[in-house]
């Protein structure tokens, strides 16, 4: 399937694997790239030397394009960007901030820049500053989220900018992919479903929690802190909710989450770990190879389009 995104990144399928902290390691990124999409290593809150090791490891696992997701709120963001510029992955995806101060150096290194945005205003700003594409992420997504849904955000962004737009948030299967392209997207970003890729090294308890999730199990905490996060409900999210309702301080609420994602990812703690996942978790039913996940988003889309055409007659 050819779109502006596949042309931009030199990939077979217009699908990006989400940059999920801890979850999106070199193993998963390489598997997605080998499957025809573009895999992304998540820098998260890791120091620069760890990110460099991950980039080098990915290069031993794939000769296809791959990228790095840099969380700009990380205390190591500057150092990580320096490593990225030195190592030159094919694309950098940024989140939780404005990457403007890094744009010129990234471009000089020949690296494509794709910021995650949650508003039309930010999309316009990123285009003006030189972004190669933007990822319009709706509130259905897992992890740090904005307020607008994918359904309303993507078409507004697609109408507002000339650069390629990638739809993200709640896209669980080929029906969601077709809808995203109908809204004006040039590609899709998928996170939650790749947690259950065979190549993802997340603890099996984490994967099983995603598979067992029901439609209302992906809840939002941290709205009072100004940094809302979507994760599967458990003891940790209930304690977040209790603290927020009791008027606890920002520091107390923030401290509760320290180490939560690591506990879920490494230790398989599904009660006090942060099981970051989007609302699409309820539609994930099995663990399977990353390449099969990618193909499932595009195989059979003609049948969906035919059904739509027949319904409109």
C-alpha positions as CSV (number, residue, x, y, z in Angstrom):
1,X,0.0,0.0,0.0
2,X,1.6,3.2,-1.2
3,X,0.9,6.5,0.6
4,X,2.9,9.7,1.3
5,X,4.1,8.0,4.5
6,X,5.5,4.9,2.8
7,X,7.3,7.2,0.3
8,X,8.6,9.4,3.1
9,X,10.0,6.6,5.2
10,X,10.8,3.9,2.5
11,X,8.5,1.3,4.1
12,X,6.1,-1.3,2.7
13,X,3.0,-0.6,4.9
14,X,1.9,2.8,6.2
15,X,2.1,1.8,9.9
16,X,4.2,3.0,12.7
17,X,4.7,1.1,15.9
18,X,4.1,3.4,18.9
19,X,7.0,4.5,21.0
20,X,5.8,2.9,24.3
21,X,8.3,3.5,27.2
22,X,9.9,0.2,28.3
23,X,7.8,-1.8,25.9
24,X,9.2,-0.5,22.6
25,X,12.7,-2.0,22.7
26,X,15.1,-2.9,19.9
27,X,13.6,-6.3,19.6
28,X,10.1,-5.1,18.9
29,X,11.2,-2.2,16.7
30,X,13.3,-4.5,14.5
31,X,10.5,-7.0,14.2
32,X,8.0,-4.3,13.1
33,X,10.5,-2.9,10.6
34,X,11.3,-6.4,9.3
35,X,7.5,-6.9,8.9
36,X,7.2,-3.9,6.5
37,X,6.2,-1.1,8.9
38,X,8.6,1.1,10.8
39,X,9.6,0.1,14.3
40,X,10.3,2.7,17.0
41,X,12.6,2.4,20.0
42,X,11.2,4.3,23.0
43,X,13.7,6.4,24.8
44,X,11.2,7.1,27.6
45,X,13.1,8.2,30.7
46,X,16.2,6.2,29.9
47,X,19.7,7.9,29.9
48,X,21.5,8.5,26.6
49,X,23.9,5.5,26.8
50,X,21.0,3.1,27.1
51,X,19.3,4.7,24.0
52,X,22.6,4.3,22.1
53,X,22.8,0.6,23.0
54,X,19.2,0.1,21.8
55,X,19.9,1.8,18.5
56,X,23.0,-0.3,17.9
57,X,21.2,-3.5,18.9
58,X,18.3,-2.7,16.5
59,X,20.9,-2.4,13.7
60,X,22.0,-6.0,14.4
61,X,18.4,-7.2,14.1
62,X,17.2,-5.3,11.0
63,X,18.5,-3.6,7.9
64,X,15.2,-1.8,7.4
65,X,14.3,1.8,8.5
66,X,13.5,2.3,12.1
67,X,13.3,5.3,14.5
68,X,13.5,6.6,18.1
69,X,10.8,8.1,20.2
70,X,12.1,10.9,22.4
71,X,10.0,12.1,25.4
72,X,10.8,15.7,25.7
73,X,9.9,15.8,29.4
74,X,12.7,13.4,30.1
75,X,15.5,14.9,32.2
76,X,17.9,13.3,29.6
77,X,16.2,14.7,26.5
78,X,19.1,16.9,25.4
79,X,21.6,14.0,25.9
80,X,19.3,11.6,24.1
81,X,18.9,14.0,21.2
82,X,22.7,14.3,20.9
83,X,23.0,10.5,20.7
84,X,20.2,10.3,18.1
85,X,21.9,12.9,15.9
86,X,25.2,10.9,16.2
87,X,23.6,7.5,15.5
88,X,21.2,8.8,12.7
89,X,18.2,6.5,12.9
90,X,15.8,7.1,10.0
91,X,13.1,9.0,12.0
92,X,12.6,10.7,15.3
93,X,9.2,10.9,16.9
94,X,8.8,13.4,19.7
95,X,6.2,13.6,22.4
96,X,5.3,15.6,25.5
97,X,6.7,18.9,24.3
98,X,7.9,21.1,21.4
99,X,11.0,19.7,19.5
100,X,11.6,23.1,17.8
101,X,15.1,23.6,19.3
102,X,16.3,20.3,17.9
103,X,14.8,20.6,14.4
104,X,17.8,22.2,12.6
105,X,20.3,19.7,14.0
106,X,18.0,16.7,13.2
107,X,17.5,17.9,9.7
108,X,21.2,18.5,9.2
109,X,21.7,14.9,10.2
110,X,19.2,13.7,7.6
111,X,16.7,12.5,10.1
112,X,13.0,12.7,9.5
113,X,11.0,14.5,12.3
114,X,7.5,13.4,13.3
115,X,6.1,15.1,16.4
116,X,3.1,13.6,18.2
117,X,0.4,16.3,18.4
118,X,-3.0,16.6,20.1
119,X,-4.3,19.8,18.6
120,X,-4.6,21.6,15.3
121,X,-2.6,24.5,16.6
122,X,0.3,22.3,17.5
123,X,0.1,20.6,14.1
124,X,0.4,23.9,12.3
125,X,3.3,25.0,14.5
126,X,5.2,21.8,13.8
127,X,4.7,22.1,10.0
128,X,5.9,25.7,10.2
129,X,9.0,24.6,12.1
130,X,9.9,22.0,9.5
131,X,8.4,18.7,10.7
132,X,8.2,16.1,7.9
133,X,4.9,14.7,9.2
134,X,2.8,14.8,12.3
135,X,1.1,12.1,14.4
136,X,-2.4,13.1,15.4
137,X,-3.0,11.1,18.5
138,X,-6.5,10.9,20.0
139,X,-7.4,10.5,23.6
140,X,-8.2,6.8,23.0
141,X,-4.5,6.0,23.1
142,X,-2.5,4.6,26.0
143,X,0.0,6.5,28.1
144,X,0.1,10.3,28.0
145,X,-3.0,11.6,26.2
146,X,-4.7,14.7,25.0
147,X,-8.4,15.6,25.1
148,X,-9.7,15.2,21.5
149,X,-10.7,11.9,20.0
150,X,-9.1,10.4,17.0
151,X,-12.3,10.8,15.0
152,X,-12.4,14.5,15.4
153,X,-8.7,15.3,15.6
154,X,-7.4,13.6,12.5
155,X,-9.7,15.2,9.9
156,X,-9.1,18.7,11.4
157,X,-5.4,18.2,11.3
158,X,-5.5,16.7,7.8
159,X,-7.4,19.8,6.6
160,X,-5.0,22.2,8.4
161,X,-1.5,21.0,7.2
162,X,0.1,20.0,3.9
163,X,2.5,17.5,5.4
164,X,1.5,13.8,5.9
165,X,-0.7,13.0,8.9
166,X,-0.6,9.8,10.8
167,X,-3.6,8.8,12.8
168,X,-3.1,7.3,16.3
169,X,-5.3,6.2,19.2
170,X,-7.8,3.4,19.2
171,X,-6.9,1.8,15.9
172,X,-7.2,-1.9,16.7
173,X,-7.8,-3.6,13.3
174,X,-8.3,-3.1,9.6
175,X,-11.7,-1.4,10.1
176,X,-9.9,1.3,12.2
177,X,-7.2,1.6,9.5
178,X,-9.8,2.1,6.8
179,X,-11.5,4.7,8.9
180,X,-8.3,6.5,9.5
181,X,-7.5,6.8,5.8
182,X,-11.1,7.9,5.2
183,X,-10.5,10.7,7.7
184,X,-7.5,11.9,5.7
185,X,-4.6,10.2,7.3
186,X,-1.6,9.0,5.3
187,X,-0.8,6.2,7.8
188,X,-1.5,4.8,11.2
189,X,0.3,4.5,14.5
190,X,-0.4,1.4,16.6
191,X,0.8,0.9,20.2
192,X,-1.4,-1.3,22.4
193,X,-1.7,-4.2,19.9
194,X,2.1,-4.4,19.6
195,X,2.4,-5.0,23.3
196,X,1.1,-8.5,22.4
197,X,3.6,-9.1,19.7
198,X,5.6,-12.3,20.1
199,X,8.8,-10.2,19.8
200,X,7.8,-7.8,22.5
201,X,9.8,-8.6,25.6
202,X,7.2,-7.3,28.1
203,X,6.3,-9.7,30.9
204,X,3.6,-12.2,29.9
205,X,1.4,-11.0,32.8
206,X,1.3,-7.6,31.1
207,X,0.4,-9.1,27.8
208,X,-2.3,-11.3,29.4
209,X,-3.8,-8.2,31.1
210,X,-4.2,-6.5,27.7
211,X,-5.8,-9.6,26.3
212,X,-8.2,-9.9,29.2
213,X,-9.2,-6.2,29.2
214,X,-12.8,-5.3,28.6
215,X,-14.2,-2.2,26.9
216,X,-14.1,0.1,30.0
217,X,-10.9,-1.2,31.6
218,X,-8.6,1.5,30.1
219,X,-9.0,4.4,32.5
220,X,-7.4,7.8,32.8
221,X,-5.5,9.1,35.9
222,X,-3.6,12.2,36.6
223,X,-6.0,14.8,35.2
224,X,-5.5,17.0,38.2
225,X,-1.8,17.1,37.6
226,X,-2.1,18.3,34.0
227,X,-0.5,15.1,32.7
228,X,-3.3,12.5,32.2
229,X,-2.3,8.9,31.5
230,X,-4.4,6.0,30.3
231,X,-3.8,2.6,31.7
232,X,-5.7,-0.6,32.6
233,X,-7.5,-0.2,35.9
234,X,-5.9,-2.0,38.8
235,X,-4.9,-1.3,42.4
236,X,-2.6,1.5,41.3
237,X,-5.2,3.4,39.3
238,X,-7.7,3.1,42.1
239,X,-5.1,4.6,44.5
240,X,-4.5,7.4,42.0
241,X,-8.2,8.1,41.9
242,X,-8.4,8.1,45.7
243,X,-5.5,10.6,46.0
244,X,-6.9,12.9,43.3
245,X,-10.4,13.0,44.9
246,X,-8.9,13.6,48.4
247,X,-7.0,16.7,47.1
248,X,-3.5,15.2,47.5
249,X,-0.6,17.3,46.4
250,X,1.0,17.1,43.0
251,X,4.1,15.7,44.5
252,X,2.3,12.9,46.3
253,X,0.3,11.9,43.2
254,X,3.5,11.9,41.1
255,X,5.4,9.9,43.6
256,X,2.8,7.1,43.5
257,X,3.6,6.4,39.9
258,X,7.4,6.2,40.2
259,X,8.6,2.8,38.9
260,X,5.1,1.7,38.0
261,X,5.7,0.9,34.3
262,X,8.9,-0.9,35.1
263,X,7.0,-3.1,37.7
264,X,4.4,-4.0,35.0
265,X,6.9,-4.5,32.2
266,X,9.7,-6.3,34.0
267,X,8.2,-7.9,37.0
268,X,4.7,-8.6,35.7
269,X,3.1,-6.8,38.6
270,X,-0.5,-6.3,37.3
271,X,-1.7,-4.8,40.6
272,X,0.7,-2.0,41.5
273,X,2.3,-1.7,38.1
274,X,1.3,0.8,35.5
275,X,-0.3,-1.2,32.7
276,X,-0.3,1.6,30.1
277,X,-2.7,0.6,27.3
278,X,-5.3,2.3,25.1
279,X,-9.0,1.7,24.8
280,X,-8.3,-0.7,21.9
281,X,-7.0,-3.2,24.5
282,X,-10.4,-4.7,24.6
283,X,-10.0,-5.7,20.9
284,X,-6.6,-7.4,21.3
285,X,-7.3,-11.2,21.6
286,X,-4.0,-13.0,21.1
287,X,-0.2,-12.9,21.1
288,X,1.2,-13.1,17.5
289,X,4.2,-12.2,15.4
290,X,4.6,-8.5,14.7
291,X,4.5,-9.2,10.9
292,X,1.1,-10.9,11.3
293,X,-0.2,-7.9,13.2
294,X,0.9,-5.5,10.5
295,X,-0.6,-7.6,7.7
296,X,-3.9,-7.9,9.6
297,X,-4.3,-4.1,9.3
298,X,-4.2,-4.2,5.5
299,X,-5.2,-7.7,4.2
300,X,-8.9,-7.7,3.3
301,X,-9.4,-4.0,3.3
302,X,-10.9,-4.3,-0.2
303,X,-13.7,-6.3,1.3
304,X,-14.5,-3.6,3.9
305,X,-14.5,-1.0,1.1
306,X,-16.8,-3.1,-1.0
307,X,-19.2,-3.5,2.0
308,X,-19.2,0.2,2.5
309,X,-19.9,0.8,-1.2
310,X,-22.8,-1.7,-1.1
311,X,-24.3,-0.1,2.0
312,X,-24.2,3.3,0.3
313,X,-26.0,2.1,-2.9
